[in-house]
């Protein structure tokens, strides 16, 4: 099973460390650690109670933006951490959004489809006053999807008595969704990985590069699919029940069939491995596409990958970051590497608000431009300052947020 013990303390430590490099004042630090709105409710579905949250971290750059997750480990500290990262992610990508996040403490695997719909509609009824296209805009996250976003939109519009498709993104195409959104997180990570190979002069070595991927949900599978189709060698994948390894490379489509039939990748042909063993594989790239805190001070020294790409939010703790940096392992950080989802959500939101429908080719080109521009901006800054990629990404993102707060007269 995944390990997921998220606390906001790790982020406080990161901000403290960054603040010394940026020479931030106490007021600026307080602004970064302050939350605009913390809403907590208890949802009642068929007599069962489910704690639920919607948290807005900062909206100096625009309305809140961030997903809603359904998971048995959802808690306030986790949602706060996710909302904070969304603020930085949106800022780094140059989007007109602040950071927000939502969640329900529930195991969706134990609910029927009808119960999940009732839970989703109950969530909207509980948080209707804090949501809206100009307030706070949810999207899919862990164990939520476009169908759930459609139910939530329907419930919101019934309550408000008007159409407002821009209040939520990641919706079905029929309700104003964006085709690009479905695999955008993976596509963004894929583009980042290829750009990184270019700057280190290894873009022609893809058939020889070995890649391990922790997490085989929507994001992990789609990235694995893209890598496989491009000729990269994905040698290991895992889900919450365990993983498989084949040094000659896995057929990702066959692995996907196995998961669809039996609910896990573990019985596919290949050597069975644990999630712990997957993290310690001797690979060129390790992709973290599961949950938070997967690499900690306890296992960071055992990581053999040359580079880690964070497709999940917060999969590496601060202490682990320092060990990896000491061991010269490069980390392509979450707020850069997994921003594709929110970039595509931005396109969907713009189309919903304006009524303009853009051609797919235009959106795909714009998407790639934003992702590549973000990478180059961070890479250039890090080279100039001789700092790691996460530190550089944080500094660039924080500067934009504090700049907005300053021009508003709050600093």
Protein Blocks (a to p, Z undefined) as FASTA:
>chain_A
ZZddddfklmmmmmmmmmmmnopafklmmmmmpcfbdcdddddeehiacddddddfbfkl
bccdddddddfkbcfklmmmmmmmmmmmmmmnopabdcddddddddfklpcfklmmmmmm
mmmmmmmmmgcjklbccdddehiafklmmmmmmmmmmmnopacfklpghiafknopafkl
mmmmmmmmmmmmmmmmmmnopmmmmmmpccddehjafklmmmmmmmmmnopacfbdcdfk
bccddfkbpafklmmmmmmmnopaklpgcddddfklmmmpccfbdcdfbbghkbcfklmm
mpmbfbdcdfbghkacfklmmmmmmnopacddfklmmmmmmmmmmmmmmmmmnopacdfk
lmmmmmmmmmmmmmmmmmmmmmmnopafklmmmmmmmmmmmmmmmmnopZZ
